[in-house]
Amino acid sequence: MKNLWLFVSLLLFSTGVFAQINADSVAYSKQRNKINAMLAARKTRFSQYDTSLTKRSGIFHLQTKNDIRRSNEILMDITETDDEIFIELKKLFDYRTSQLNTTAFQKKQIENSAKEAEKSRMAYMATINRFREQNETLQAKLDKQKKDFENRQRIYIIVIVLTFTSILVLLLLKRKRKA
């Protein structure tokens, strides 16, 4: 009964574990897709920055202050995007770490359950062995008592037969003397 209860609890626990891992992996995938989209946006912004550096709208084909400002604005957007990417990467690593910690915790719980089951099994085996030894001891005592009882019974039967025989012999001797 206890083994059945342990099996059912492990079954329910494992389904909860897989549901948790599945939920974590979905969140992990969404976060990864978000980061990939941000990286693609950064790549396009960087290509815009690269083209803005080569754009020269001034006299004698030189860069103007507006060209430099546009390049700096694009560069500032790129750095803001980089900051956001770092924040999202930290979240992604946190998902991964929490998933690994959850898995390690679940493994630890399963190991503890297995150790408890092993302890219970060993205790049951020790109890069974102790009961076997007691049963063998009691069986040996019972066999000895049966032999002693049979021996006493034989002695009583012999004594009773000898008593009746001696009474009959005495009665027969008494009758022969009278006659």
Secondary structure, DSSP 4 states (H G I P E B T S, - for coil): -HHHHHHHHHHHHHHHHHHHHHHHHHHHHHHHHHHHHHHHHHHHHHHHHHHHHH---SGGG---HHHHHHHHHHHHHHHHHHHHHHHHHHHHHHHHHHHHHHHHHHHHHHHHHHHHHHHHHHHHHHHHHHHHHHHHHHHHHHHHHHHHHHHHHHHHHHHHHHHHHHHHHHHHHHHHHH-
